[in-house]
Amino acid sequence: MSPRWWAVLTLVALAGGLAVAALSRIPWRRLPAPRPDQLAALAGLPADQVRRARAFRSRLRPANYGSMVVGLAVALVLGFSPAGAALVAACARPVGDQWIARAVLGGLAVVFLSALLTVPFAAWRHAVNKQFGLSTQGWGGWAVDVLKGYALLAVLGGAALLGFYAVTRATPRWWWAYGAAGAAALMVLLSFVFPVLFEPIFNKFAPMPDSQLRTELLALAARDGVPVRDVLVADASRRTRAVNAYVSGFGATRRIVVYDTLLREASPAEVVSVAAHELAHARYGDVVTGTLLGALGAASAVIATYLIGFWSGLLRLAGVDSVAEPRSIALLLALASLAGVVAGPVQNLVSRRIEAHADGHALALTADPATFEAMQTRLSMVNLGDPDPNRWEHLLFASHPSTVERIAAARAYARAAPQAGQDAG
């Protein structure tokens, strides 16, 4: 059997594995609360703060959509014309036009061209954040963060491009197999090392001082059966007023991370409520689920790229002879951009189901729906989130349930809890 048919069979197997993993590990059954309950929750929120949050989101919308449109347009123009291949070759020519130069210099040029053209939209968003008081960061600090992000992208992107094209040269017939394995391994590796190596690039972390809150958080994790090494405080306030917390790391590196803004804005009980939600992700292996789905998806993408490489008309359109040569980088980026447009809403649907499940776990763990509701209200108002966003925007772009969905779910839990206690008695 030819390598092409082996690739087809492997892709089918990976697709099957992806479907099984998605069906078995994602809590699909948890549906949003009924719409009348959501409207009742919306009516209970401060009307002036809801208007302010919606005004904020309205001011951000042109920058968000503009960035998406420009980024996609640049990727498509470069990928589906000879322009991308010519750019890669032009970047490599001054240093001898070697394949390494094409892969790294040319590849990063293609990636950064799209990124640089969307910088004005990022600046627009930062200006709006500052105007509404959500951002506490000056333009100098913002620029430094942008440069840090580009530096990280250059290191990781350059290494990935160099590795990919080294494999295509070393094994011309079977590169798809090695490339798929490497892509999957890279996804797993980044899941483990990102919290330890990359988070400190953007934030400073300090152990939470001994206090009743720290004791409660560690006791909550122990009661939930989630081993936690420490409780850290992130200096988020030097960038934003937004409040948040999360559980980071695996095994010996797992820690509860709390924004210093959350400690200032919320009561200790509300911090515990947020932590209970985040512990659910660790308890149910949501990061493992995401890593597994990401690894299977990355491997599938490499094999799909190999098979698309037999589409001669597409190669002619891009001005390249093969997807295994560095001049095809722009074409691959265009295909990835289109795949992202299609996959994005599905990924967000998965995320909303996982987050709703974590909400349910937090309610059960704390048995305090009133505090949960208060915390969701605070999150929405401080972070200037629209508590009841446009339905289509929510379906396409939201990674979490809306605030009114979460409040309605808390009220449903409160109504059911007394009945559950009576049944148990």
C-alpha positions as CSV (number, residue, x, y, z in Angstrom):
1,M,0.0,0.0,0.0
2,S,1.3,3.5,-0.9
3,P,2.1,6.2,1.6
4,R,-0.9,8.1,0.4
5,W,-3.3,5.3,1.4
6,W,-1.6,4.8,4.7
7,A,-2.1,8.5,5.3
8,V,-5.8,8.3,4.4
9,L,-6.3,5.3,6.8
10,T,-4.3,7.1,9.6
11,L,-6.4,10.2,9.2
12,V,-9.6,8.2,9.4
13,A,-8.3,6.5,12.5
14,L,-7.4,9.9,14.1
15,A,-10.8,11.3,13.2
16,G,-12.4,8.4,14.9
17,G,-10.2,8.8,18.0
18,L,-11.1,12.5,18.0
19,A,-14.8,11.7,17.9
20,V,-14.5,9.1,20.7
21,A,-12.5,11.5,22.9
22,A,-15.0,14.3,22.3
23,L,-18.0,12.1,23.0
24,S,-16.6,10.5,26.1
25,R,-14.8,13.3,27.8
26,I,-16.9,16.4,27.1
27,P,-20.1,16.9,29.3
28,W,-22.5,17.4,26.4
29,R,-25.7,17.0,28.5
30,R,-25.5,20.2,30.5
31,L,-27.7,22.7,28.6
32,P,-28.2,26.4,29.2
33,A,-30.9,27.5,31.6
34,P,-34.3,28.3,30.1
35,R,-34.5,31.7,28.5
36,P,-37.2,33.1,30.9
37,D,-34.8,32.4,33.8
38,Q,-32.0,34.2,32.0
39,L,-34.2,37.2,31.4
40,A,-35.1,37.3,35.1
41,A,-31.4,37.2,35.9
42,L,-30.7,40.1,33.5
43,A,-33.5,42.1,35.1
44,G,-31.8,41.8,38.5
45,L,-28.5,43.3,37.3
46,P,-27.7,47.0,37.7
47,A,-29.1,48.6,34.6
48,D,-26.5,51.4,34.4
49,Q,-23.6,48.9,34.6
50,V,-25.2,46.7,32.0
51,R,-25.4,49.7,29.7
52,R,-21.8,50.6,30.4
53,A,-20.6,47.0,29.6
54,R,-22.6,46.9,26.4
55,A,-21.2,50.3,25.4
56,F,-17.7,48.9,26.0
57,R,-18.3,45.8,23.9
58,S,-19.8,48.0,21.2
59,R,-16.7,50.1,21.1
60,L,-14.5,47.0,20.9
61,R,-16.4,45.3,18.1
62,P,-15.0,47.2,15.1
63,A,-11.4,46.5,16.3
64,N,-12.2,42.8,16.9
65,Y,-13.8,42.3,13.6
66,G,-11.3,44.4,11.7
67,S,-8.5,42.4,13.1
68,M,-10.1,39.2,12.1
69,V,-10.9,40.3,8.6
70,V,-7.5,41.8,7.9
71,G,-5.6,38.8,9.3
72,L,-7.7,36.4,7.3
73,A,-7.4,38.5,4.1
74,V,-3.6,38.8,4.4
75,A,-3.4,35.0,4.9
76,L,-5.6,34.3,1.9
77,V,-3.9,36.7,-0.4
78,L,-0.4,35.4,0.4
79,G,-1.4,31.8,0.4
80,F,-3.6,31.6,-2.6
81,S,-1.3,33.5,-4.9
82,P,2.4,33.4,-5.8
83,A,3.0,36.4,-3.5
84,G,3.6,34.2,-0.4
85,A,6.1,32.0,-2.1
86,A,7.9,35.0,-3.5
87,L,8.1,36.6,-0.1
88,V,9.6,33.5,1.4
89,A,12.2,33.3,-1.4
90,A,13.0,37.1,-1.1
91,C,13.7,36.8,2.6
92,A,16.1,33.8,2.1
93,R,17.9,35.2,-0.9
94,P,20.3,37.6,1.0
95,V,21.6,34.7,3.0
96,G,22.2,32.2,0.2
97,D,18.6,31.0,-0.4
98,Q,19.1,27.9,1.7
99,W,16.1,25.8,2.8
100,I,16.8,26.7,6.4
101,A,16.6,30.4,5.6
102,R,13.4,29.9,3.7
103,A,11.8,27.9,6.5
104,V,12.8,30.2,9.3
105,L,13.3,33.7,7.9
106,G,10.7,33.3,5.1
107,G,8.2,31.5,7.4
108,L,8.4,34.1,10.1
109,A,8.1,36.9,7.6
110,V,4.8,35.4,6.4
111,V,3.6,35.0,10.0
112,F,4.7,38.4,11.2
113,L,3.3,40.3,8.2
114,S,-0.2,39.3,9.2
115,A,0.6,40.0,12.8
116,L,2.0,43.5,12.1
117,L,-0.9,44.5,10.0
118,T,-3.3,43.8,12.9
119,V,-1.2,45.8,15.5
120,P,-3.3,48.9,14.9
121,F,-6.4,47.0,15.9
122,A,-4.7,45.7,19.0
123,A,-3.7,49.3,19.9
124,W,-7.4,50.4,19.2
125,R,-8.5,47.7,21.7
126,H,-6.0,48.9,24.3
127,A,-7.1,52.5,23.9
128,V,-10.8,51.4,24.5
129,N,-9.7,49.4,27.5
130,K,-7.9,52.5,28.9
131,Q,-10.8,54.8,28.2
132,F,-13.2,52.6,30.1
133,G,-10.8,52.1,33.0
134,L,-10.3,48.3,32.5
135,S,-6.6,48.6,31.6
136,T,-4.1,50.0,34.1
137,Q,-1.2,49.6,31.7
138,G,0.5,52.5,29.9
139,W,1.5,52.4,26.3
140,G,5.1,51.6,27.1
141,G,4.1,48.5,29.1
142,W,1.6,47.5,26.4
143,A,4.3,47.8,23.8
144,V,6.7,45.7,25.9
145,D,4.1,42.9,26.2
146,V,3.5,43.0,22.4
147,L,7.2,42.6,21.8
148,K,7.4,39.8,24.4
149,G,4.6,38.0,22.5
150,Y,6.4,38.4,19.2
151,A,9.6,37.1,20.7
152,L,7.9,34.1,22.0
153,L,6.2,33.5,18.6
154,A,9.5,33.9,16.8
155,V,11.2,31.2,19.1
156,L,8.4,28.7,19.0
157,G,7.4,29.4,15.4
158,G,10.9,29.3,14.1
159,A,11.6,26.0,16.0
160,A,8.4,24.4,14.7
161,L,9.1,25.5,11.1
162,L,12.6,24.3,11.2
163,G,11.6,21.0,12.6
164,F,8.8,20.5,10.1
165,Y,10.8,21.2,7.0
166,A,13.7,19.2,8.3
167,V,11.4,16.2,8.5
168,T,10.0,16.7,5.0
169,R,13.5,16.8,3.6
170,A,14.7,13.8,5.6
171,T,11.8,11.5,4.8
172,P,10.1,12.7,1.6
173,R,7.6,9.8,1.4
174,W,6.7,9.4,5.0
175,W,7.1,12.9,6.5
176,W,3.4,13.1,7.3
177,A,3.8,10.2,9.8
178,Y,6.8,11.8,11.6
179,G,5.3,15.2,11.3
180,A,2.0,14.1,12.8
181,A,3.7,12.4,15.7
182,G,5.9,15.5,16.3
183,A,2.9,17.9,16.2
184,A,1.0,15.8,18.8
185,A,4.1,15.5,21.0
186,L,4.6,19.3,20.8
187,M,1.0,19.9,21.9
188,V,1.5,17.7,25.0
189,L,4.9,19.2,25.8
190,L,3.5,22.8,25.7
191,S,0.6,21.8,28.0
192,F,3.1,20.8,30.6
193,V,5.8,23.4,30.2
194,F,3.8,26.5,29.4
195,P,2.7,27.2,33.0
196,V,6.2,26.8,34.4
197,L,8.3,28.5,31.6
198,F,6.1,31.0,29.8
199,E,3.6,32.4,32.4
200,P,6.4,34.1,34.3
201,I,7.3,36.0,31.1
202,F,4.2,38.1,31.4
203,N,3.4,38.0,35.1
204,K,5.1,37.9,38.5
205,F,3.8,35.3,41.0
206,A,4.2,35.4,44.8
207,P,3.0,32.9,47.4
208,M,-0.2,34.0,49.1
209,P,0.7,34.9,52.7
210,D,-0.6,32.7,55.4
211,S,-4.2,33.7,56.0
212,Q,-7.6,32.2,56.6
213,L,-8.3,32.5,52.8
214,R,-5.2,30.6,51.9
215,T,-6.1,27.9,54.4
216,E,-9.7,27.7,53.0
217,L,-8.4,27.4,49.4
218,L,-6.0,24.6,50.3
219,A,-8.8,22.9,52.3
220,L,-11.2,23.2,49.4
221,A,-8.7,21.6,47.1
222,A,-8.1,18.7,49.6
223,R,-11.8,18.2,50.0
224,D,-12.2,18.1,46.2
225,G,-9.4,15.5,45.9
226,V,-7.2,17.8,43.9
227,P,-3.5,17.9,45.1
228,V,-2.3,21.5,45.1
229,R,1.3,22.6,45.8
230,D,0.7,26.2,46.6
231,V,-1.6,29.3,46.3
232,L,0.0,32.1,44.3
233,V,-1.0,35.7,43.7
234,A,-0.4,37.1,40.2
235,D,0.3,40.8,39.8
236,A,-2.4,41.4,37.2
237,S,-3.1,44.9,38.5
238,R,-0.2,46.3,36.7
239,R,-2.1,45.6,33.5
240,T,-5.8,45.5,34.2
241,R,-8.6,45.8,36.7
242,A,-10.1,42.5,35.4
243,V,-10.6,39.8,38.1
244,N,-9.8,36.1,37.6
245,A,-8.3,33.0,39.1
246,Y,-7.2,29.7,37.7
247,V,-5.5,26.4,38.5
248,S,-2.2,25.9,36.7
249,G,0.2,23.0,36.1
250,F,0.2,19.3,36.6
251,G,1.1,17.1,39.5
252,A,3.9,18.6,41.6
253,T,3.6,21.9,39.7
254,R,-0.1,22.4,40.2
255,R,-1.1,25.6,42.0
256,I,-4.1,27.9,42.5
257,V,-3.3,31.3,41.0
258,V,-5.4,34.3,42.1
259,Y,-5.2,37.7,40.5
260,D,-4.4,40.4,43.0
261,T,-7.3,42.3,41.5
262,L,-9.7,39.6,42.6
263,L,-8.4,39.8,46.2
264,R,-9.1,43.6,46.2
265,E,-12.5,43.5,44.5
266,A,-14.1,40.3,45.9
267,S,-15.0,38.9,49.3
268,P,-13.1,35.8,50.5
269,A,-16.2,33.7,49.9
270,E,-16.4,34.9,46.3
271,V,-12.7,34.0,45.8
272,V,-13.4,30.5,47.2
273,S,-16.4,30.2,44.7
274,V,-14.1,31.1,41.7
275,A,-11.4,28.6,43.0
276,A,-14.1,25.9,43.2
277,H,-14.9,26.4,39.6
278,E,-11.2,26.3,38.6
279,L,-10.6,23.1,40.7
280,A,-13.3,21.4,38.7
281,H,-11.1,21.7,35.6
282,A,-8.3,19.9,37.4
283,R,-10.6,17.3,39.0
284,Y,-12.2,16.3,35.8
285,G,-9.0,16.5,33.7
286,D,-10.3,19.3,31.4
287,V,-6.7,20.3,30.6
288,V,-5.9,16.7,29.8
289,T,-9.0,16.6,27.6
290,G,-8.0,19.8,25.8
291,T,-4.4,18.5,25.3
292,L,-5.7,15.1,24.0
293,L,-8.1,16.8,21.5
294,G,-5.4,19.3,20.5
295,A,-2.8,16.5,20.0
296,L,-5.2,14.5,17.8
297,G,-6.3,17.6,15.9
298,A,-2.6,18.7,15.3
299,A,-1.7,15.2,14.0
300,S,-4.8,15.2,11.8
301,A,-3.9,18.6,10.4
302,V,-0.4,17.5,9.4
303,I,-1.8,14.4,7.5
304,A,-4.5,16.5,5.9
305,T,-1.8,18.9,4.7
306,Y,0.0,16.0,3.2
307,L,-3.1,14.8,1.3
308,I,-4.0,18.4,0.2
309,G,-0.5,18.4,-1.3
310,F,-1.8,16.2,-4.1
311,W,-4.2,18.9,-5.3
312,S,-2.1,20.2,-8.2
313,G,-4.5,23.1,-9.0
314,L,-4.0,24.5,-5.5
315,L,-0.3,24.2,-5.7
316,R,-0.3,26.1,-9.0
317,L,-2.4,28.8,-7.5
318,A,0.1,29.3,-4.8
319,G,3.1,29.1,-7.1
320,V,4.7,26.1,-5.4
321,D,5.6,22.5,-6.4
322,S,4.9,20.8,-3.1
323,V,3.6,21.5,0.4
324,A,6.8,19.9,1.6
325,E,8.9,22.9,0.5
326,P,9.4,26.0,2.6
327,R,7.9,28.3,-0.1
328,S,4.5,26.7,0.7
329,I,4.4,28.3,4.2
330,A,2.0,31.0,3.1
331,L,-0.3,28.3,1.6
332,L,-0.3,26.3,4.8
333,L,-1.0,29.4,6.8
334,A,-4.0,30.2,4.6
335,L,-5.4,26.7,5.0
336,A,-4.9,26.9,8.7
337,S,-6.7,30.2,8.8
338,L,-9.7,28.8,7.0
339,A,-9.7,25.8,9.2
340,G,-9.7,28.1,12.2
341,V,-12.7,29.9,11.0
342,V,-14.6,26.6,10.6
343,A,-13.3,25.0,13.8
344,G,-13.5,28.1,16.1
345,P,-17.3,27.9,16.8
346,V,-17.0,24.2,17.5
347,Q,-14.1,24.7,19.9
348,N,-16.1,27.4,21.7
349,L,-19.1,25.1,22.0
350,V,-16.9,22.5,23.6
351,S,-15.5,25.1,25.9
352,R,-18.9,26.4,27.0
353,R,-20.0,22.9,27.9
354,I,-16.9,22.3,29.9
355,E,-17.2,25.6,31.7
356,A,-20.9,25.0,32.5
357,H,-20.0,21.6,34.0
358,A,-17.3,23.3,36.1
359,D,-20.0,25.8,37.3
360,G,-22.2,22.9,38.4
361,H,-19.3,21.3,40.2
362,A,-18.5,24.6,42.0
363,L,-22.1,24.9,43.2
364,A,-22.1,21.4,44.5
365,L,-18.7,21.8,46.2
366,T,-19.4,25.0,48.0
367,A,-23.2,24.6,48.4
368,D,-23.4,28.4,48.2
369,P,-25.4,29.5,45.1
370,A,-25.9,33.0,46.5
371,T,-22.1,33.6,46.6
372,F,-21.8,32.0,43.2
373,E,-24.4,34.4,41.8
374,A,-22.7,37.4,43.5
375,M,-19.4,36.4,42.0
376,Q,-20.7,36.0,38.5
377,T,-22.3,39.4,38.8
378,R,-19.0,40.9,40.0
379,L,-17.0,39.2,37.2
380,S,-19.3,40.6,34.6
381,M,-19.5,44.1,36.0
382,V,-15.7,44.5,36.8
383,N,-14.6,42.8,33.6
384,L,-17.2,44.8,31.5
385,G,-18.7,41.7,30.0
386,D,-22.0,41.9,28.3
387,P,-24.2,39.7,30.6
388,D,-26.6,38.8,27.8
389,P,-24.7,39.1,24.5
390,N,-26.0,38.9,21.0
391,R,-27.0,35.3,20.3
392,W,-25.0,34.8,17.2
393,E,-21.9,36.4,18.6
394,H,-22.2,34.2,21.7
395,L,-22.5,31.1,19.6
396,L,-19.6,31.9,17.4
397,F,-17.1,33.5,19.8
398,A,-18.0,32.9,23.4
399,S,-15.8,30.4,25.3
400,H,-17.9,30.6,28.5
401,P,-21.6,30.6,29.3
402,S,-23.1,34.1,29.5
403,T,-23.5,35.7,32.9
404,V,-27.3,35.4,32.8
405,E,-26.9,31.7,32.0
406,R,-24.6,31.2,34.9
407,I,-26.8,33.2,37.3
408,A,-29.9,31.3,36.2
409,A,-28.1,28.0,36.7
410,A,-27.2,29.0,40.3
411,R,-30.8,29.9,41.0
412,A,-31.9,26.5,39.5
413,Y,-29.5,24.8,41.9
414,A,-30.8,26.8,44.8
415,R,-34.3,25.7,44.0
416,A,-33.3,22.1,43.7
417,A,-31.1,21.9,46.7
418,P,-33.8,21.9,49.4
419,Q,-35.8,19.3,47.5
420,A,-32.6,17.2,47.2
421,G,-32.1,17.4,50.9
422,Q,-35.7,16.4,51.6
423,D,-35.4,13.4,49.3
424,A,-32.2,12.4,51.0
425,G,-33.9,12.6,54.4
